[in-house]
Amino acid sequence: MKKQIKRLMAASLVIAGMTSCEAPRQEVGLQVATLSGTIEGYSDSASIVKKYLGVPFAAAPVGDLRWKSPQPAETWDGVRECKTFGDDPMQKNVFGDMNFRGAKRSEDCLYLNIWTPAKYANEGLPVLIYFNGGGLVAGSGSEPRYDGEALANKGVIGVTANYREGIFGFIAHPDLAAETDNKACGNYGFLDQVAAIQWVKDNIANFGGDPNKINIVGESAGSFSVSALMCSPLSKSNIAGAMLSSGSYVLPGHATPQGEAEAAGKALLESKGLMSIAEARALSADSLQELVPSIGMTGLVIDNYFITEDLNDTYAKGEQSQVPMLAGWNSMEASPLQIFMGTAPTLENFKKAMSARFGDATDEILSAYDITKDEDVLEQRATDLCSDLFTGFPTWYNCVLQAKSQPVYRYKYNHPRPAVTAKMEGFSAALAGGVKKQSAEEKKAEEARPKIKMGAVHSADIEYAMGNLDSNEFYQWNEDDYAISELFLSYYANFCKNGNPNGDGLPQWDPINGTEVAPVMQIDVKSEQVADADIEKGYNALLNFYSAK
């Protein structure tokens, strides 16, 4: 009898388990509830990806909220349509070839965009938030090159988020410090990024995401931002993985003490006749932007709120996000032709230019890069040095610091963009992935310049890594380009899923940790992992130089 009772109990447990498993799961529909209210996105008939565009993650930073920490988004009743991109951040045409999809540029710009392949809520998919580049003065999450649909097709929820830029996002002032309880000011654009990460943390489960699997990535200014977000007490615990593309704030002195930033901001406004923050707030956004230059903002400020010290110190103590990292830069981030400023491309002139930075250590640095004769100044070795001084070395150093405690996967992106399409005849490649019209004089000057081998220029990796070549109609993409993009995107997706870029059919990619010579994934037509001590000589020479300062 006892055995029969036990069998009946076991059967009832199985039936209960089946009933529980068969209970309907909440689907991710076009309408999704967020903490602020219900939004409605859309999906193309041929796609499994649902898109929610122009989702407010913070209140509009206008009026009295200009130059204040982002506040919670206002709530709404009913259903809010999120089928078009929100307004792009205020900015001038710093990079005339940037392509935006927002209706206009506005202070009311704190919106994010979501691409999800999830069928059910709480499906636990990893998330990747992309923060745009543009020198902290330009760019937007609406740019097609950051689009998250290709990533979503790989099983990762893609998110892009705007942040305040230029004078609206990065100015410190004594008046701003005085009006806040924490006395912090200057990092408003970075605080927007913090707010975007927190919004994703609080809401992404309803879109099928895992709030504990949020990866962040950025290129250029976005990459610098990622290095700072990893150190901020406001965001570092919300990050599961970090990817850097060309840039980091880890070098000593890269962050400005708030007192210095306040003085600089005060002097800047007073030079334009604005004697107080109240006067500056009284101006319209257009008037303020016209009056104050887009460049010259302080950037990262040690405000004892967003960050508490120089990032170099935080990384040295191991107090940054303890997460896996994937980081790299491009083979031609900068060109030696920029160094000569119209002078003859000789070793003597190269040394002259470099001595302004390196002083007595110039010969040692050039020797480490094997730049010893006139012909070398137009070779890849000179391009490497110029590229490293721009973004390569700080990114390399961030890898070294993170690898003390976490797996780090390092790459070098080498593939140059193809030629512009036939319909773009008379145009040349521009800085932000677009093209610019070439005058006869400019074409003649270009033809007269010394010839150097072209590589992957700054920002050339973005469309490849995010699988968005087709969003850029200016270039003649071919089979090699699409194959490289598929590889790069697969590495990105695998890293978001596993903290490791490796996967079936991909070239093996080992972390740099614990190796005598660090492996570097060379991404190109033939992508392969290379471990070569000569690759590290230049970086180590730069490290010795900066460590001795």
Solvent accessible surface area in square Angstrom, and as a share of the most:
residue,aa,sasa,rsa
1,M,175,0.78
2,K,162,0.69
3,K,154,0.65
4,Q,92,0.41
5,I,81,0.41
6,K,139,0.59
7,R,154,0.56
8,L,114,0.57
9,M,115,0.51
10,A,54,0.42
11,A,48,0.37
12,S,60,0.39
13,L,129,0.64
14,V,91,0.53
15,I,111,0.56
16,A,57,0.44
17,G,33,0.32
18,M,106,0.47
19,T,88,0.51
20,S,79,0.51
21,C,111,0.67
22,E,127,0.57
23,A,53,0.41
24,P,133,0.84
25,R,135,0.49
26,Q,116,0.51
27,E,106,0.47
28,V,8,0.05
29,G,30,0.29
30,L,77,0.38
31,Q,96,0.43
32,V,7,0.04
33,A,53,0.41
34,T,15,0.09
35,L,133,0.66
36,S,13,0.09
37,G,16,0.15
38,T,39,0.22
39,I,0,0.00
40,E,34,0.15
41,G,0,0.00
42,Y,67,0.25
43,S,43,0.28
44,D,65,0.34
45,S,126,0.81
46,A,107,0.83
47,S,28,0.18
48,I,117,0.59
49,V,0,0.00
50,K,27,0.12
51,K,20,0.09
52,Y,0,0.00
53,L,7,0.04
54,G,7,0.07
55,V,1,0.00
56,P,12,0.07
57,F,9,0.04
58,A,6,0.05
59,A,13,0.10
60,A,34,0.26
61,P,4,0.02
62,V,66,0.38
63,G,48,0.46
64,D,111,0.58
65,L,53,0.26
66,R,10,0.04
67,W,1,0.00
68,K,63,0.27
69,S,40,0.26
70,P,27,0.17
71,Q,75,0.33
72,P,112,0.71
73,A,13,0.10
74,E,137,0.61
75,T,105,0.61
76,W,48,0.17
77,D,145,0.75
78,G,55,0.53
79,V,73,0.42
80,R,89,0.32
81,E,119,0.53
82,C,2,0.01
83,K,72,0.30
84,T,106,0.62
85,F,25,0.11
86,G,14,0.14
87,D,22,0.11
88,D,2,0.01
89,P,0,0.00
90,M,13,0.06
91,Q,9,0.04
92,K,67,0.28
93,N,112,0.57
94,V,57,0.33
95,F,53,0.22
96,G,71,0.68
97,D,23,0.12
98,M,24,0.11
99,N,81,0.42
100,F,37,0.16
101,R,88,0.32
102,G,17,0.16
103,A,94,0.73
104,K,125,0.53
105,R,85,0.31
106,S,19,0.12
107,E,20,0.09
108,D,48,0.25
109,C,2,0.01
110,L,2,0.01
111,Y,27,0.10
112,L,0,0.00
113,N,5,0.02
114,I,0,0.00
115,W,2,0.01
116,T,0,0.00
117,P,21,0.13
118,A,1,0.00
119,K,118,0.50
120,Y,53,0.20
121,A,7,0.06
122,N,108,0.55
123,E,66,0.30
124,G,34,0.33
125,L,30,0.15
126,P,10,0.06
127,V,0,0.00
128,L,1,0.01
129,I,0,0.00
130,Y,5,0.02
131,F,0,0.00
132,N,2,0.01
133,G,1,0.01
134,G,8,0.07
135,G,47,0.45
136,L,18,0.09
137,V,12,0.07
138,A,1,0.00
139,G,0,0.00
140,S,0,0.00
141,G,2,0.02
142,S,3,0.02
143,E,2,0.01
144,P,18,0.11
145,R,17,0.06
146,Y,2,0.01
147,D,21,0.11
148,G,1,0.01
149,E,40,0.18
150,A,23,0.18
151,L,1,0.00
152,A,0,0.00
153,N,88,0.45
154,K,58,0.24
155,G,22,0.21
156,V,0,0.00
157,I,0,0.00
158,G,1,0.01
159,V,2,0.01
160,T,2,0.01
161,A,0,0.00
162,N,5,0.03
163,Y,0,0.00
164,R,7,0.03
165,E,2,0.01
166,G,6,0.06
167,I,5,0.03
168,F,6,0.03
169,G,0,0.00
170,F,1,0.00
171,I,3,0.02
172,A,0,0.00
173,H,2,0.01
174,P,46,0.29
175,D,55,0.29
176,L,1,0.00
177,A,10,0.08
178,A,72,0.56
179,E,76,0.34
180,T,35,0.21
181,D,152,0.79
182,N,72,0.37
183,K,114,0.48
184,A,9,0.07
185,C,3,0.02
186,G,0,0.00
187,N,1,0.00
188,Y,7,0.03
189,G,0,0.00
190,F,0,0.00
191,L,13,0.07
192,D,0,0.00
193,Q,0,0.00
194,V,18,0.10
195,A,21,0.17
196,A,0,0.00
197,I,0,0.00
198,Q,73,0.33
199,W,19,0.07
200,V,0,0.00
201,K,55,0.23
202,D,72,0.38
203,N,7,0.04
204,I,0,0.00
205,A,26,0.20
206,N,46,0.24
207,F,0,0.00
208,G,0,0.00
209,G,1,0.01
210,D,38,0.20
211,P,36,0.23
212,N,113,0.58
213,K,67,0.28
214,I,0,0.00
215,N,4,0.02
216,I,0,0.00
217,V,0,0.00
218,G,0,0.00
219,E,3,0.02
220,S,16,0.10
221,A,7,0.05
222,G,0,0.00
223,S,0,0.00
224,F,31,0.13
225,S,0,0.00
226,V,0,0.00
227,S,0,0.00
228,A,0,0.00
229,L,0,0.00
230,M,0,0.00
231,C,8,0.05
232,S,0,0.00
233,P,70,0.44
234,L,56,0.28
235,S,0,0.00
236,K,60,0.26
237,S,101,0.65
238,N,21,0.11
239,I,10,0.05
240,A,30,0.24
241,G,1,0.01
242,A,0,0.00
243,M,1,0.00
244,L,2,0.01
245,S,1,0.00
246,S,0,0.00
247,G,0,0.00
248,S,0,0.00
249,Y,21,0.08
250,V,0,0.00
251,L,24,0.12
252,P,79,0.50
253,G,65,0.62
254,H,70,0.31
255,A,7,0.06
256,T,32,0.19
257,P,63,0.40
258,Q,27,0.12
259,G,52,0.50
260,E,110,0.49
261,A,0,0.00
262,E,30,0.13
263,A,61,0.48
264,A,55,0.43
265,G,3,0.03
266,K,79,0.34
267,A,59,0.46
268,L,39,0.19
269,L,0,0.00
270,E,58,0.26
271,S,80,0.52
272,K,77,0.33
273,G,50,0.48
274,L,13,0.07
275,M,115,0.51
276,S,30,0.19
277,I,3,0.02
278,A,73,0.57
279,E,76,0.34
280,A,0,0.00
281,R,47,0.17
282,A,89,0.69
283,L,53,0.26
284,S,64,0.42
285,A,19,0.14
286,D,103,0.54
287,S,51,0.33
288,L,0,0.00
289,Q,26,0.12
290,E,131,0.59
291,L,69,0.34
292,V,2,0.01
293,P,52,0.33
294,S,20,0.13
295,I,119,0.60
296,G,71,0.68
297,M,32,0.14
298,T,43,0.25
299,G,10,0.10
300,L,2,0.01
301,V,1,0.00
302,I,39,0.20
303,D,7,0.04
304,N,117,0.60
305,Y,70,0.26
306,F,0,0.00
307,I,2,0.01
308,T,74,0.43
309,E,37,0.17
310,D,20,0.11
311,L,1,0.00
312,N,23,0.12
313,D,66,0.34
314,T,9,0.05
315,Y,3,0.01
316,A,65,0.50
317,K,118,0.50
318,G,35,0.33
319,E,85,0.38
320,Q,7,0.03
321,S,4,0.03
322,Q,77,0.34
323,V,13,0.08
324,P,28,0.18
325,M,0,0.00
326,L,1,0.01
327,A,0,0.00
328,G,0,0.00
329,W,2,0.01
330,N,0,0.00
331,S,9,0.06
332,M,11,0.05
333,E,9,0.04
334,A,18,0.14
335,S,19,0.12
336,P,0,0.00
337,L,45,0.22
338,Q,117,0.52
339,I,46,0.23
340,F,9,0.04
341,M,166,0.74
342,G,83,0.80
343,T,74,0.43
344,A,56,0.44
345,P,40,0.25
346,T,40,0.24
347,L,27,0.14
348,E,115,0.51
349,N,34,0.18
350,F,0,0.00
351,K,72,0.31
352,K,129,0.55
353,A,38,0.30
354,M,4,0.02
355,S,49,0.31
356,A,97,0.76
357,R,122,0.45
358,F,6,0.02
359,G,39,0.38
360,D,156,0.81
361,A,22,0.17
362,T,9,0.05
363,D,88,0.45
364,E,103,0.46
365,I,0,0.00
366,L,2,0.01
367,S,68,0.44
368,A,22,0.17
369,Y,20,0.08
370,D,78,0.41
371,I,3,0.01
372,T,80,0.46
373,K,97,0.41
374,D,74,0.38
375,E,109,0.49
376,D,3,0.01
377,V,0,0.00
378,L,45,0.22
379,E,83,0.37
380,Q,65,0.29
381,R,79,0.29
382,A,0,0.00
383,T,3,0.02
384,D,36,0.19
385,L,0,0.00
386,C,7,0.04
387,S,1,0.01
388,D,3,0.02
389,L,32,0.16
390,F,95,0.40
391,T,1,0.00
392,G,0,0.00
393,F,2,0.01
394,P,4,0.03
395,T,0,0.00
396,W,9,0.03
397,Y,32,0.12
398,N,0,0.00
399,C,0,0.00
400,V,49,0.28
401,L,8,0.04
402,Q,0,0.00
403,A,21,0.16
404,K,140,0.59
405,S,61,0.40
406,Q,38,0.17
407,P,50,0.31
408,V,0,0.00
409,Y,9,0.04
410,R,3,0.01
411,Y,1,0.00
412,K,28,0.12
413,Y,0,0.00
414,N,34,0.17
415,H,22,0.10
416,P,49,0.31
417,R,31,0.11
418,P,30,0.19
419,A,70,0.54
420,V,33,0.19
421,T,26,0.15
422,A,88,0.69
423,K,134,0.57
424,M,29,0.13
425,E,146,0.65
426,G,37,0.36
427,F,67,0.28
428,S,22,0.14
429,A,55,0.43
430,A,17,0.13
431,L,135,0.67
432,A,9,0.07
433,G,3,0.03
434,G,2,0.02
435,V,20,0.11
436,K,109,0.46
437,K,132,0.56
438,Q,33,0.15
439,S,48,0.31
440,A,82,0.63
441,E,128,0.57
442,E,83,0.37
443,K,109,0.46
444,K,151,0.64
445,A,49,0.38
446,E,80,0.36
447,E,108,0.48
448,A,86,0.66
449,R,116,0.42
450,P,48,0.30
451,K,149,0.63
452,I,28,0.14
453,K,157,0.67
454,M,111,0.49
455,G,8,0.08
456,A,0,0.00
457,V,46,0.26
458,H,39,0.17
459,S,5,0.03
460,A,0,0.00
461,D,1,0.01
462,I,1,0.00
463,E,3,0.01
464,Y,0,0.00
465,A,2,0.02
466,M,3,0.01
467,G,26,0.25
468,N,14,0.07
469,L,4,0.02
470,D,113,0.59
471,S,46,0.30
472,N,11,0.06
473,E,104,0.47
474,F,53,0.22
475,Y,8,0.03
476,Q,92,0.41
477,W,37,0.13
478,N,76,0.39
479,E,153,0.69
480,D,62,0.32
481,D,0,0.00
482,Y,97,0.37
483,A,63,0.49
484,I,4,0.02
485,S,6,0.04
486,E,90,0.40
487,L,22,0.11
488,F,1,0.00
489,L,9,0.05
490,S,14,0.09
491,Y,1,0.00
492,Y,3,0.01
493,A,2,0.01
494,N,24,0.12
495,F,1,0.00
496,C,2,0.01
497,K,67,0.28
498,N,101,0.52
499,G,18,0.17
500,N,53,0.27
501,P,0,0.00
502,N,35,0.18
503,G,33,0.32
504,D,150,0.78
505,G,87,0.83
506,L,39,0.19
507,P,44,0.28
508,Q,108,0.48
509,W,0,0.00
510,D,50,0.26
511,P,42,0.27
512,I,16,0.08
513,N,48,0.24
514,G,91,0.87
515,T,63,0.36
516,E,177,0.79
517,V,46,0.27
518,A,16,0.13
519,P,8,0.05
520,V,3,0.02
521,M,0,0.00
522,Q,34,0.15
523,I,0,0.00
524,D,41,0.21
525,V,88,0.51
526,K,149,0.63
527,S,16,0.10
528,E,75,0.34
529,Q,58,0.26
530,V,45,0.26
531,A,64,0.49
532,D,57,0.30
533,A,59,0.46
534,D,94,0.49
535,I,54,0.27
536,E,21,0.09
537,K,102,0.43
538,G,4,0.04
539,Y,11,0.04
540,N,65,0.34
541,A,9,0.07
542,L,0,0.00
543,L,43,0.21
544,N,93,0.48
545,F,33,0.14
546,Y,41,0.15
547,S,81,0.52
548,A,90,0.70
549,K,167,0.71
